[in-house]
Amino acid sequence: MQTAASYCRYQNDSMQLSQTKRAKMPHGRPDSIGSFEDERDYENVDPNQPPPEPQMQSQWQAKAEPAVSTPKAAEQRGCGRKSLGILYALVGVSLLVSTAAFLLMLLKWIPCCPHGWEEFQKKCYFFSSEKEPWEMAGNSCSNHSAELAVISNPWEQAFLTVGINSVHHWIGLSHKGAEGSWMWVDGSPVSYTSWSSGISSVNNTQKNCVHLTGDDRGKWSNTSCGNHYNFVCERAGPFCV
């Protein structure tokens, strides 16, 4: 009898202990075959450590997987590169235009011709104050990177007529020999003339060089190349705009 009573007490104590554990776990899982193992799992959980998140784990897996490039994505990247190239090209063109405009403005402040020279039709002219023979006059012009004036139109003739101030000036027209034709010093043929009245353009072996007459409104006259006259030099105006 005593042995049976002890056994019953043992069974009651075991049941009370089991109920007490379940009461302490309000969120315990329902009884099952593995309920005791589940309870041991809950007992081993660290309350300070957050439970694993399946969503975060899936994100880690997604990051680890290489990105798959689709044709549409490749096309979008290509369009982006093309747009960027066009933008760079537009910026480059804008810089070139701005630089050109700045240089043109700067050229307006730079003298077109050297000091002592006069500008006309984007050319520079020098009216000498010294008298020299025709050939020496040409050498003096060459020392200034110029040559004796070549007249190709009536406007240039009018400009030089004012510039000589009624004084004889050599120009770059001459001929060589009785059979030679009139030729400008730059090798160009004569397309415009302004001969003085009574002066013939026929070649004369004694009068091979031409000057602007100071007493006949700048009309042309041929004379001996050894005469000492003033002269007109002509050169291109590199800064004339």
C-alpha positions in Angstrom: 0.0 0.0 0.0 2.8 2.4 0.8 4.5 1.7 -2.5 1.3 2.4 -4.5 0.8 5.7 -2.6 4.4 6.8 -3.4 3.9 6.0 -7.0 0.7 8.0 -7.2 2.4 11.0 -5.6 5.3 10.8 -8.1 2.8 10.8 -11.0 0.9 13.8 -9.5 4.2 15.8 -9.0 5.2 15.1 -12.6 1.9 16.3 -14.0 2.0 19.5 -11.9 5.6 20.2 -13.1 4.6 19.8 -16.7 1.6 22.1 -16.3 3.7 24.7 -14.5 6.2 24.7 -17.5 3.4 25.1 -20.0 1.8 27.9 -17.9 5.2 29.9 -18.0 5.1 29.7 -21.8 1.9 31.5 -22.9 3.0 31.3 -26.5 4.0 27.6 -26.3 3.2 25.4 -29.3 0.4 22.9 -28.9 1.2 19.5 -27.4 2.8 17.1 -29.9 5.1 14.2 -30.0 8.1 16.6 -30.0 6.6 19.1 -27.6 9.3 18.5 -25.0 12.1 18.9 -27.5 10.4 22.2 -28.7 10.2 23.4 -25.1 13.9 22.7 -24.8 14.5 24.7 -27.9 12.6 27.7 -26.4 14.6 27.4 -23.2 17.9 27.7 -25.2 16.8 30.9 -27.0 18.8 34.0 -26.2 16.2 36.8 -25.5 18.8 39.5 -26.6 19.3 38.0 -30.0 16.7 38.8 -32.7 15.2 35.9 -34.5 16.4 35.2 -38.1 14.5 37.0 -40.8 13.7 35.0 -43.8 13.2 38.1 -45.9 16.7 39.4 -45.2 18.2 36.1 -46.0 16.5 36.1 -49.4 17.9 39.6 -50.0 21.4 38.4 -49.2 20.9 35.6 -51.7 19.6 38.1 -54.3 22.7 40.3 -53.8 25.0 37.3 -54.2 23.4 36.3 -57.5 24.9 38.1 -60.5 22.7 40.6 -62.3 21.2 39.5 -65.5 21.5 42.0 -68.4 18.4 42.2 -70.5 18.3 43.7 -74.1 16.2 46.6 -72.9 18.7 47.4 -70.1 21.6 47.3 -72.6 19.7 49.6 -74.9 19.0 52.1 -72.1 22.7 52.1 -71.2 23.6 52.7 -74.9 21.2 55.6 -75.1 22.7 57.1 -72.0 26.2 56.9 -73.4 25.1 58.5 -76.7 23.3 61.3 -74.9 26.4 62.0 -72.8 28.5 62.1 -76.0 26.2 64.6 -77.6 26.3 66.8 -74.5 30.1 66.8 -74.5 30.1 67.7 -78.3 27.7 70.6 -77.7 29.9 71.9 -74.8 33.0 71.6 -77.0 31.3 73.5 -79.9 30.1 76.2 -77.5 33.6 76.7 -76.2 35.0 77.0 -79.7 32.4 79.6 -80.7 33.0 81.6 -77.5 36.8 81.5 -78.1 36.4 82.6 -81.7 34.1 85.5 -80.7 36.6 86.5 -78.0 39.5 86.5 -80.5 37.5 88.6 -83.0 36.8 91.2 -80.2 40.4 91.2 -79.3 41.5 91.8 -82.9 39.4 94.9 -83.0 41.7 96.4 -80.3 44.9 95.4 -82.2 46.1 97.9 -84.8 45.4 96.6 -88.3 48.7 98.0 -89.7 52.1 98.8 -88.3 52.8 102.3 -87.0 53.2 104.8 -89.9 51.2 102.6 -92.3 47.6 103.3 -93.5 44.9 100.6 -94.0 42.7 100.3 -97.0 40.7 97.3 -98.2 42.4 95.0 -95.6 45.9 96.1 -96.9 48.5 98.3 -95.4 50.2 101.2 -97.3 53.3 103.1 -96.6 54.0 106.5 -98.3 57.7 107.2 -98.1 59.2 110.5 -97.4 62.6 109.6 -99.0 63.3 109.6 -102.7 65.0 106.6 -104.3 65.4 104.9 -107.8 62.7 102.4 -108.7 64.7 99.3 -107.9 66.0 100.6 -104.6 62.5 101.7 -103.7 61.4 98.1 -104.2 64.2 96.9 -101.9 63.2 99.3 -99.2 59.6 97.9 -99.4 61.0 94.3 -99.2 62.8 95.2 -95.9 59.3 95.8 -94.4 57.9 92.5 -95.8 56.1 94.6 -98.5 56.4 95.5 -102.2 55.7 98.5 -104.4 52.0 99.1 -104.6 49.9 97.1 -107.1 46.7 98.9 -108.2 43.9 96.7 -109.3 40.8 98.9 -109.1 39.7 102.6 -109.2 39.0 102.7 -105.5 42.6 101.8 -104.7 43.7 104.4 -107.3 41.6 107.1 -105.6 43.0 106.2 -102.1 46.6 106.4 -103.4 46.0 109.7 -105.2 45.0 111.2 -101.9 47.9 109.6 -100.1 50.7 110.9 -102.3 49.7 114.5 -101.6 50.6 115.8 -105.0 54.1 114.3 -105.0 55.5 111.8 -107.5 55.5 108.2 -106.1 56.8 105.0 -107.6 54.4 102.1 -107.9 55.1 98.5 -108.8 54.5 98.6 -112.5 57.3 98.1 -115.1 58.4 96.3 -118.2 61.7 94.8 -119.3 63.0 95.3 -122.9 61.3 96.7 -125.9 59.2 93.6 -126.5 58.2 93.1 -122.9 54.7 93.8 -121.6 53.8 95.8 -118.5 53.8 93.7 -115.4 53.2 94.2 -111.8 55.9 93.3 -109.3 53.8 90.4 -107.9 53.6 88.9 -111.4 50.0 89.7 -112.1 49.0 91.1 -115.5 47.6 94.6 -115.9 43.8 94.6 -115.7 43.2 98.2 -114.6 45.0 101.3 -115.9 44.9 105.0 -115.2 47.4 106.5 -117.6 47.8 110.3 -117.7 46.5 112.0 -120.8 49.0 112.2 -123.6 51.0 109.3 -122.0 51.0 106.1 -124.1 51.2 102.7 -122.6 53.4 101.7 -125.5 56.7 100.2 -124.3 59.7 102.5 -124.3 63.2 101.2 -123.6 64.1 104.5 -121.9 61.0 104.6 -119.7 60.5 101.3 -118.2 59.0 102.2 -114.7 55.7 103.8 -113.7 54.9 106.4 -111.1 51.9 108.3 -109.9 52.1 111.9 -111.0 51.8 114.5 -108.3 50.8 117.2 -110.8 48.1 115.3 -112.7 45.8 114.0 -109.9 47.8 110.7 -109.5 47.6 109.6 -113.1 50.2 107.1 -114.3 53.3 108.1 -116.2 56.2 106.0 -117.3 59.7 107.3 -116.9 63.4 106.2 -116.4 63.8 103.8 -113.6 66.8 105.7 -112.4 64.9 108.8 -111.4 64.6 109.5 -107.7 61.0 109.5 -106.5 59.1 108.8 -103.4 57.4 105.4 -103.4 54.3 103.5 -102.1 54.8 100.2 -100.3 51.9 97.7 -100.0 51.5 94.7 -97.7 48.7 92.4 -96.5 47.0 93.5 -93.2 47.2 90.3 -91.1 45.0 91.9 -88.3 42.5 93.6 -90.6 39.0 92.3 -89.9 
